[in-house]
């Protein structure tokens, strides 16, 4: 619909309307075959300050990702689930109507609220529903940023799902409904499927190493917290052993540098063999690999190998502390009736 050529309104994705028939309203549930979804990167307007003013005539753009329509004849008696599977049947993403989305805290947002993308929720209520999969894998929980128990990953997800064939599965009251979904490459970009496959494989390798590092890092932080608790209780030789172990743990974990009053960016890193440094380096590398639809560069490939060697060294050092230093300290804590250091939750 247009008005004098100056205003244009488009009804996005009428795929479900074309599939309506007499059986739809009679079936307990219907999962419509989704239209092909184009893997297009949305402009990061928050980086350039390109947010339009409120007096500028504008309307909502269609959502990014795969639009999935489904119909429920009646309210579901149990949570509705939606799964995205790849061509080999492996789970890519799983959603449930029982999941709750944390609203962003406006006091903590570093960007304007208008730049926070809306999140669609899966519904179990009777009627017609539209859900949007943003073409990303789930973000591993260990890589999620949390403050005071609240998730700060507004709009952040895992790896980009490469172009290809997927399956959508909707489960309602014990019944499963399936439809094929094709994720298509952005037609404006000339890149081979082989290049995108290598890019995805490298990004997945990096993510796997990040998770491995995150597991060890969580253990380190738990041990460090327990050592802090012992500081006020231990005396004499035990206190000295606690302080010595704290020094070793900090050498593995890395410590946050002090603020630099002469430079808002902070103090440059000086130790490149700590968990803290490597975690940030891995995150930056993954962002670089995923930043464009292209074959990974030689520098990115070399960085992965270099970081993997550093990770092996860091994990080996931490394993020595687990098997030697921590048990030795625990042996001295028992006679003093002080609580032993534990590695598990």
N, C-alpha and C positions, 0 to 999 in steps of 0.2 A: 504494500500500500504506500502511495506516495502523495505528497501535497505540493503541487507546483514545482516539483523537482528539487525542492529544498529540504524536505523531510522524508525519510524513508523508514518503513517499519517492516521487518521480516519475521514471519512465523517460523521459528527454528525447528527443524526435524519433525516432520509429520509422518515419520515411518510407522508409528503405532496406529495412526488413523487409517493408513492404507491396509493394515492387517486386520482391522476389525471385521468380524463376521458374526453370524448368529450364535456361534458357540461360545464367544468370549464372555458374554454376560451369564451363561449357564455354568461355565467351568468354575471350580472353587478358586483357581488362580490361573493367570496367564502371564507368561514371560514373552514379551514381544522380541522379535529378532532385531538387534540393534543395527543401526546404519554403521557403515565403516567410519572409524575414528581416525582423524589425522593427527599425527604426533607433531604438534606445532609448539614451539617455545613462545610463551607469552612474554611481552616486554616487561622488564623490571623497572617500572616507572619510579619506584622509590629511590632508585639510584640517580635519577636525573631530574627529580622534582617536576615531573611533567603532569602532575595531577591537575585536571581541569577545574576551574572555579565553578562554584555552584550556580552562577548565573549563566553558564554556558549550556545551550541546549544539548542534551545528551540522554541516552537511554542505555540500559544494560546490554552488554554484549553477550553472545551465547557462551555457555560455560566451556572451559577447556577440558577436553577428554572425551571419553565414550559415554554417550547418553543412553541410559538403560531404563526402559519403561516397563512397568508391570502393573497388573490389575488383581485386586483381591475382592472376591465376592462378599466376604464377611470378615470381621475382625479375626485375626489369627489367634489361636489359643496358646501359642508358644512363640518365642522370638523368631522372627524371620531372618534368615541368613542369605548372604549373597557371596559367592566365591568366583574368583577369576582364576582360570587354569591356563597354563601355557600349552603349546602344541604337544608336549610330551605328557600332559596330565599333571604336571607339578603345580602346586598351589602358588599363586602370585600374590593374591590379596584376599582377605576374608573380612566381611562386614557383618554386623548383627544389629537388629533393631534394638537390642538391649544395651548397646554401647552408648555412652554419654560423651558428648563433646564439651571440653572445658572452654568456656568463653574467655577470650583474652582479657587480662587485667589492664585496663587503660592506664593505670598508674605505672606499669612496667614497660609498656610498648615504646619502642624506640622510633616507630614510624607512625604516620597518621592512621587512624582507624579505617579510613576509606581504602587503604592499601591492603588490609587484611582480607584475604579472599573468603567468601562465604563457604561454609561446609554443608553439603547436603547429607541428610540423615536417612537411614533406611526406616521405612514405616511398616508397621504391622496392622494398620487400620484398614477398614474396608474402603475400596475406591481405587482410583487411578493414581499411580505414583511414578515419579521420575527421579532416578538416582544417577549420579555422575561419578564414574571412575576416572581419576586424573592421570591414568596411564603410568603410574609409579608402583613399584613394589612397596611393601610395608617397610617402614624404618625399624631396624632391630631395636628392641627396647633398651639395650645397653648403650645405644648411641643417642638416646633421647636426652635432651637438655631439660633438667627439672630444677626448680627452685621452690623450696618449702613444700615439696610434694606436688607442685602444679606443673603441668606440661607446658613448655614454652615453644614447642615446635608448631606454631600456627602456620599451617600450609606446608610444612616441611615433610617430605616423604623420603622413601628409599630410592633405589635406582630407577632410572627411566626404563620402562618396558620397551624392548626393541620392536620394530615393525614385524608383523607376522600374524599368525592365526592363533586365536585364543577361544576359550569356552567360558560362557557365563552360566552359572548354576544358581538357581533360586530354590531355597528349601522353605516350604510352608506346610505346617501341620504334618510333618513326616513325609510329604510328597516333594519330589525334586523335579524341577523343570530346567531344561538346558537349551541354550541357543549359541550358535557360533558368532564370533566377533572378529572382525579384521581390523588390525591396527596398521594404518598406512603411513608411509614416510611423507614428510612435507614435500609437496611437488615442486617447490621452489629450490630445493637443495639437491644437488647432484652428488650422490655418494653411493657406493656399492653396498649391497647387503653384507658382503664379507667384511667390509670396514666397520660397519655398525655392530656386527657380531663380535669382532675383536675388541671393539670399544666396550661392549657390555661385559665380555669375559674379564677384561682388565679391571673394570669398575667393580665387578663382583669379587674379584681377587682382593682388591684393596679393601672392600667392605669386610671381607672375612678376616683380614689381618687386623682391621680396626676393632672388630668384635673380640678377637683373641687378646688384643691389648687391653680392651675395656674390662675383660674378666679379671685379668691380673691387676689392673689399676684399682678395681673395686676392692680386691683383697688387700692391697697396699693401704688404701685409705682406712679400711676397717682396723688393720693392725696399728696404723699411726694414731687413730683415735683412742685405741686401748692403751697405747704407750703414753699418750697425754694424760690419761686417767691415772696411770701408775706414778707419774711424776710427783704428785702431791702426797703419795703414800709411802714410796720407797725412800730408804735412807742408806747412807754409807755406801758399801760396795755395790749393793743392788741398784741404788740410784745412779751410780756411775755406769753400770751395765745398761740400764735403761737409756741414759743419754747417748751412750755409744751406739746402741741399736737405732735410736732415732736418727742419728747422723747417717747411718748406712741406709735406712729406709728413705730418708730425704734425698740421698744421692741417687737412688734408683727412681723414685717418683718424680723428683724435680720440685722446686718450690716456686711460688709466684713471686716474680721480681718486685722490688719496691717501686712505688710510683716515681716517675721522673718529673720534677717540677719544671724542668726546662724543655720538656718534650711531652706533649699529651699522648703520643703513641706509646710511650713507656720505655723501659730499659731494654736494649737489644739482648737476645739470647746469647749466652756464652757457653752453655753446656748443651751439646747436641746428642747426648746419649741418655736422656731421661724419658720416662713415660709421658711427662707433660709435654715436652718438645715434640716427641714422635706422634702423639695423639693429634696435635695441631697440624703437624706436617702431613699426616695421612689425610686429614679432613680437607686440607687445601689441595692435595693431589687429587683426591676423588672429585672435588669440585672442578678442578681443571679438566680432568678426563671427561666429565659429564657436561662441560660448558658448551659444547658444540657437537653437531652431528658430523663426526670426522674420525678418520683413522688415528689411533693414539700416536703421539709423537715419539721420536727416539728418546728425548729427554724424559718423558713420562715413563717409558719402559725402564730406563736406567734407574730412575728414582724408585720405582717399585722394588727392584732388586736390591738397591742400596738400603732402603728402609727395612726390607725383610731381614737383611743381615744384622742391622741394628736391633730389630725386634728380637731376633734369636739371642743376641748377646744380653739384652735387658732381661729377658725371661730367664735366661740361665743364671744371671746374678740374683734375681729374685728367688729362684728355686734354691739356690745355696742358702739364702737367708731363711727360707722355710724349713729346710732340712737340718740346718746346723745352728745358726744364731738364735732363732726363736726357741727351739727346744732347749738349748743351753740356758737361756734366760728363764724359761719356765721351770727348769730344775732348781734354780735358785729362789724362785718365787714361792714354791711349795712350803719349804721350812719356815718362811716368813709369814705364812698364811695369807699370801696375796694371790689374787685371782690370776690364773694363767692366761696367756695370750692365745686366742683362738682364731683360726683362719676362716671358718665357715660363719654363715649368718647366725 
